[in-house]
Amino acid sequence: MNFARTAMLLAFMTALFMGVGYMIGGQGGMLIALVIAAGMNVFSWWKSDSMVLSAYDAQEIDERNAPEFFAMIRDLSQKAGLPMPRVYLINEDQPNAFATGRNPENAAVAASTGLLKRLSPEEVAGVMAHELAHIENRDTLIMTITATIAGAISMLGNFAFFFGGSRDNDRPFGFVGTLVAMIVAPFAAMLVQMAISRTREYAADRRGAEICGNPLWLASALKKIEASAHQIPNNHAEANPATAHMFIINPLSGERMDNLFSTHPNTDNRVAELEKFAHVMRQSPRPAPGSAGSRPAQPRAEPQAGTRPGPWGHSTEPVEPAKAEPKPRSVPNVTWGRGDRKPPEGPYS
């Protein structure tokens, strides 16, 4: 049902884009708009991941500077049956994470340093499993396309503003068409983009809970991330608000999560769905290996020399979220750009 709804919203977005071009310049305007949009989509399809990672000054990590966190992503990827994505850290105190990339073979996951400092390993595993679910469902590509089309519609609206005063017989709807192109169409595109984002978040929550094995880990993480998002600013996100829909929780400080203009579903609703799913998982026996409905067993990677397997994802028994906030922990030893100081070494390094 979620995929069908997403397909319908994408079709509406495409039709809206072509309609705006027709309102501005008739058939000629529609063709020109289509060519521009095609070029933008090709560029964003190839370069969207590097563009957003660069915008957040993300630093790629590996087994040498973050063995436990890297091993966590590897373990979760194997459970999901996905190729190992590139792993990045963002030097932001606000706990948050996102995924990007045009397909599972060219994907990346990024977590903030605040996520590793403020959440337990189990909660971090729930968050990163959610991001891997976005990659598995190809949501990163869907959101790139919708963001590109929404931006193209807004661009056409600006064209209508500059050329709306001319008397052109090719504009079939005259002033009314110009007004729709300027105001109504960009607003509608924004709403569709938000609706698609909300739909994909629920699907990623459920699949992420399956990957990590415990829905309550993710539910607990969502509560803590939302509380922190209203108290700790994310400077990179504030400078790039168009990327807010990529994060697991809206990173823009002061934004309410359950209004018409939110890019994310209400966190309480997401937590409630995860708690229901946890109850279902407790009641449903796990299918026997090789039986219908069971997933193929994924080989578990052996720990590399010098690394220690973390406590994530190996137990599928539900656990109650921790009542007390975990003590802040230090983060991997990563050299940061732009003159920032290097975070201290700690249990993730």
N, C-alpha and C positions, 0 to 999 in steps of 0.2 A: 504493500500500500504506500509506504514512504517513497519507494522508487517511482511509482506511478505518479504520485503527487509532484515529485521533483521534476519528472519529465514534462508534466503539464505546465508547471511554472516556467521551465526553460523555454517551452514552445511559446508561451504567452510573452515572455521577455523578447524573444526573437521577432515575433509578430509585431510587438510594440515598437521595436527598433525600426523595422522596415516601414511601419505605418507613419512614424515621425518623419522619416526621409521623404515619404510620399506627400505628407502634408506641407512640407517646406518647399519642395521643388518638383512635385509630380513624379512621373516615372524616372526622369533624369536624376532627380534628387535621391530617389530610392536606390538607384544603381550606384551612384557615387558613394552613398552612405554604406552600402553593402561592401564595396571594395575597401573602404577605409576600415570597416569593422573586421574584415577578413585579415587585413594586414596587422591590425592590433591583436587579434586573437592568435595569429601565428607567432608573433613576437612574444606575447605573454605566455604562450604554451611552452616555448623553449627557455625563456629567461625569467619566469615568475619566481622560481625558487631562489635563484641567485640574487634577484632584486630585493626580495623581502629579507633574506638573511643579511645582505649588506646593509639594509636600512636599520637593522637592529644590532649591527656590529657583532654578529654572532661568531663565535670562535669554535672551529671544529675540534672535537676531542677524539681520543682513541684509548686503547688499553694501557698506554704508558702513563698518561696523566689523569685518567679517571677509570681505573680498572673495574670497580664495582658497578658504577652507573652504566658503563659500556656493556658489561656482562649482563646487566638487567635487561637492556634493550635487546641484546642478542637472544637471551632466553625467551623473552616475550615474542620476538619476531618468529622464532622457531615454533612456538606454540600456535601462532596465528598462521603459520605456513607462508610467511612473507620473506622476501630477500632482506638482508640486513641493510637498514637505511643508514645514511650518514647521520652522525649525532653532533649536535651543537649545544653550546651554552651561551646564554645571554646574561650580561652583567647587570641584572636588575634585581632589586631587593623584593619586589612584588612577586609572590609565587604564581607562576603561570607557565603555559606551554602551548605549542602549536606544531602542526605538521604542514609540509609543503612538498611540491614536486608534481610532475605531470603524470606519473604512473608509479607503481610499486618498485619498478627497477631503477627509477631515478628519483627516489624520495628522500626526505630528510625530516628529522624530528628535532625540535629545539626546546630546551627547558631553561627557565631562569635560575640564577644562582639562589634566589629566594625560595624556589621550590625545593631544592635540596637541603636548604638550611632549616626550613620551617615545617616540613612534612616528614612523617615517618617513611621508612623504606616501603612499607606496604601501600601507603597512600601514593607515593611516587609511582609505584608500579601500576596502580589503578589509573593514574593520570596518563602515563605513557602508553598503557594498553588502549586507552581511549583514542590517543593520537594515531596509533597503529591501525585502529579500526577505521579512522578516516582514510588512511592510505589504502587499506584493503577495499573499502567501498568506493574508492576513487573520488572522494568528496573534494580533495584538494584541486583536482581538475575542474570539477563542477563549479566550485566557488571562484576559481580563476576566470572561467568563462562568464559567469554571471556578473562578476565585478567589472570585467572588460566591457560587456554589453551595456551595463548600467553607466559606465563612464562614457561610452560612445553616445548614449542617449542624451546625457547631460551636455556633451559637446555639441550635439545637434541643436539642443535647446539654446545654446549660446549663439549658434549660427542664425537661428530664427530671430534672436534678439537684435542682431546686427543688420539682418537683411529683411526683417519683417515689414519695414516701412515701404519697401519698393512695391510697385504695382506690376505683378508678374502673372500673366495668364496661366502659367504652368502650375501655379499654386491652386489646387482645386477647391480648397476650403477657405481661402482668403484669410481674413483676420482671425476667424475662429480657429482655423488650423494652426496659425502662428501662435495663438495663445495656448493651445493644447501642447504644442511642441516646446514652448518656453516653460510652462509651469506644471501642467498635469502629467505629461509623459515622464519627466525625471522623477517626480514624486511617486508615480506608480512603479517605476523601475526600482526605486529604493525599497518600496514595500515588498516587491517580489523577491528582491535579493535577501531581505531579512527573513521572509517566509521560508525560503530555501535553506538558509542557515539554521533556522530553528528546527526544521524537519530533520536535517542531517545530524544535529546534535543528539537527539533522542536515539537515533539508530546507532550512533557511535558509542553512546553510553552503554547500551545493551550489549553490543558486540565486545566492547572493551571489558565489561564485567565477565564475559565468557572467556576472554583471553587470559586475564589475570587470575580468574577462578573465584573471585569473591566480590560481589557487587558492593558490599559495605565498605571496602577499601576506597572505591571511587566516590561513594556517597560522602564519606567522611572528608575526603580531599576537597570535594566541591564546596562543602560548608566553609572550610578554612580558607580556600582561595577567594571565595566571594567576600568573606569578612575582611580579608587583607586588601582586596581590590578597592574598597572604599576608604581605606586608611593609608595605604602606601601607594604613591603615584608611580606609574610606569612611564618614565620620561620618553623612551623610544616610541611607545604607543601614542602618547599625547602628541608627538610630532608627526605621527603617521596614522591618523584616526581611521583611514580607509581600510586598514588591515585588522581592525578590532574583531571582525567576524571570524578570523582565523584561530583565535585563542579559545581555550576550553571554557574560560569565563571572561566576560567583557573586561578588558584591562583599563578602560577609561574611568578614572576616579570620579565618583559622584553620579555615575549613570545608574538609573534604576533598571532592574533586570526584567520587569514584567510590564512594560508599556508598549504602545504601538510601534515605537521606533527602536526597540531593542533588537540587537542582532542575535540574542541568545534567549532560550526559554527561561522561565522562572526557575531559579535554583531549587526552591522548595519542591516544585513539581518534579524536577529531575531526580531529586533525592527520594521522593515518595515512590517514583517508578522503580528506582534501583532497590529500594527496600522490598517492594512487592516481588521483584525478580529474585532477590535473595531468598525470600520465602518459597518461591517456586523451585529454586535450585535445591533447597533443603528437602522439599517434599518429593522431588523427582529423582529416582535412582539413576545413577550414571550408567549409560549404555555399555554393554560388554564390548571389549575390543573386537573389531571386525563385524559387529552387528550393524543393522540399518540404523542410521542416525548418528553413529559415532564418527568422529573425525579421525583420519589416519594419524597414528602416533608419529610425533616429530622427534628425531634424534636429539638428545640433549648434548650440547657442546661441553667438552671437558674444560675445566678451568685452565687458563694459561699459567705458566710459571710466574710466581710472584703475585698472583691475584687470589682473592678469597671470595667464594660464592656468597651472595647476600641472602637475606631471609625472605625474598620476594617470591610470590607465586608458586611455591612448592606445596603449600597446603590449600585445599579447597574447602576446608571447614570454615563457615562464616564466623567472624569475630566481631565483637562490638567495637565501635570506634573509640579511640582513647578519649577519656574525659578531660585530661589535662593537656595543655599545649606542650609539644615536645621542646626540649631545650634546643636553642639554635645550634646548628652544626656548621662547621667550615665546609668549604666546597673544593672541587678539584683544582689542582695546581695548573692554571691556565694563564698564559701570557696574554694580556688584554691590550687592545689597540687604543689609540687616541690618548696615550699618556696615562691611562688609569693604572692604579696600583694593582699588583697581583694579589688575589685573595689567598689567605693562608691555607696551608695544607691541612687535611683532616681525614675523617674516615672514608670519604669518597675518593680520596686521592691515592 
